[in-house]
């Protein structure tokens, strides 16, 4: 058995002066306590007790190049002597903006922010200002940050959520005013008829439709064929903006994100996480006429750390790596990720476990269920969550770190040898699980 004595002691110490002992509630989802890590290198994390973990959490997605990637670290180190924040512009912003508008579908202009939550709020405000409407439609199980306006029906219990054909908006936290729910419309995902019904109930009121183009947070479910294009076309017909939250999928599932992968362009798109390979950076990209309301209509967006020197330097260096040889790193990542997914599924059959592996090679999820792979949030929450928590614990004992709900992120540092090591450890974990 692995020892976590130092993490346990540090957690008890930290709880005395840090609210709840963590800096993000998401970090509670670790056993036996929120773990403390001393350093990360490539695909591995070293905790304070000396345990080494092959890391498939990757900071919940940002570390697309693995931990402490040398080209990014060196670029940031060189930038430190230039200062950090100017309350003014710096040339790296211009260079990065040009590169992003060249790469990303529909990105006529961009605006930088610091966190995904902040960028989501910017996109929602832009949609409301541009259309003159107040309501935002979002989907069950899609996570768009922890703010009052966004943290609605991200993970509701089915008892609270109401009927599948007309879900009830559910606040995700105490402290969210009930009045916020009046401006949020919730629908089931992967169902164009459900979207149309929601628009009929709120005719002329919906400013924008926001979604994860792959339902990563709710179950790594892919959009049904034609669904994304159907949502885009329906939004255009109804005068609402189509907003893709690519905070996770952007720069992870390919240089052009999920929009490029599925051939659908949104009016606005939100990016964060992998764009700066671990440094804090987010942005909204999209149509010039919508984005120009920031200047032309005085739509407010500010932020002391927006466009800071180190995040700009990190993103430019990360793009150098991701773009090299016409995106060769993505081809390698796809091949290894597909092999890992197939290997896990084959091991499930070997150990006679009722399970499904779904998603994309750069991010996928393992479910324990006798039924088909989930297509939406309600499918996902009907799977065996106790079994996946036990799988998480068994993998951790074998030195494999995944998200506690069964989600796996891959980086370019997860080479073939690490995939082999992971599959061997997974075989042992599944044997223990049985």
Beta strands, then each sheet from edge to edge (+ up, - down):
strand 1: 37-41
strand 2: 44-47
strand 3: 52-55
strand 4: 109-113
strand 5: 135-139
strand 6: 184-187
strand 7: 206-211
strand 8: 241-246
strand 9: 268-271
strand 10: 282-286
strand 11: 355-360
strand 12: 363-368
strand 13: 400-401
strand 14: 407-409
sheet 1: 1+ 2- 3+ 13+
sheet 2: 4+ 10- 9+ 8+ 7+ 5+ 6+
sheet 3: 11+ 12- 14+
end
